[in-house]
Every structure is written in C-alpha cells, then in structure tokens.
Amino acid sequence: ISWKERLGDSARPTPWNVDEDPSATPLVFAGGPTATSNPEPFADFFDYFALGDGEDLLPEIGRCLQTCKADGLDRVETLFRLCTTVRGVYVPMFYDSPPGWGGAVYPVREGVPARVLRRVAPPDPFRQIGLVP
C-alpha cells in the first residue's frame, strides 16, 4: 500500500492497520545508491528517502525523530520537520513529478526545500580502508 493510498482524500494518512494506534505505524524509508540515484519510481512506497552518505545523515535523522516524538507531532508534521531540518531528506509526499518533466520534481507544500541536496560525508583517513588483495 502506498502513501498515496493511505492518504486518500484526507490530509492525514490512514494507517496500515486501522485498529492500531496511528502513532505506532512505522515510517518507511530508503537509502543507498540504488534507491537514491532516482527515487521517483519508488516514491509511492516510501515515506522518505535519505539521499547521500549515511555516516552524518542517519544520526541527524534519529535525533530529529526523537525530538518529533517528544513534541507529540503526528506523521505528516514529523515528515515535514524531517525534510526541513535535515539536509538530504526527500519526502515524496511534499513534491510532485508531472509527466513530461523528465523526472524533475517541484514542491507542493510551502516551506520544503525547492531542491534536496545529497549529503556527502567528508573523507576520514582513519576510516578509509585500502584495497585488500
């Protein structure tokens, strides 16, 4: 079931299991080179994408989600805060990709970045491993 199907006609997504607490439903995300090289084919099935190197990105995502949970934000507002405070997070729900635009996206909610930048971790010589024969 995609986020569009869960959203339906309302502004709030319907959880996968309606009998459960909506705040207990997981956020589904993807990362890595395959998913983030072109996330649009997968956009209907993920709540957000972590674009770029996860070394710096994932701890920031975790801290942001902890803050959102402590503040009692709902799913949509959590995703909004995530994409506005953590550089490198793409939330497809807040963008549209019209046919004929060559895969380009534009924001449909005010406040989200017009362009999501891929995160690149600075090289650390102590974490680098050379080729092993």
Salt bridges, closest charged atoms under 4 A:
ASP44 OD1 - LYS4 NZ 3.40
ASP47 OD1 - ARG6 NH2 3.26
ASP47 OD2 - ARG75 NH2 2.80
GLU60 OE2 - ARG119 NH2 2.82
ASP71 OD2 - ARG81 NH1 2.70
ASP74 OD2 - ARG12 NE 3.23
GLU77 OE2 - ARG109 NH2 3.14
ASP124 OD2 - ARG127 NE 3.57
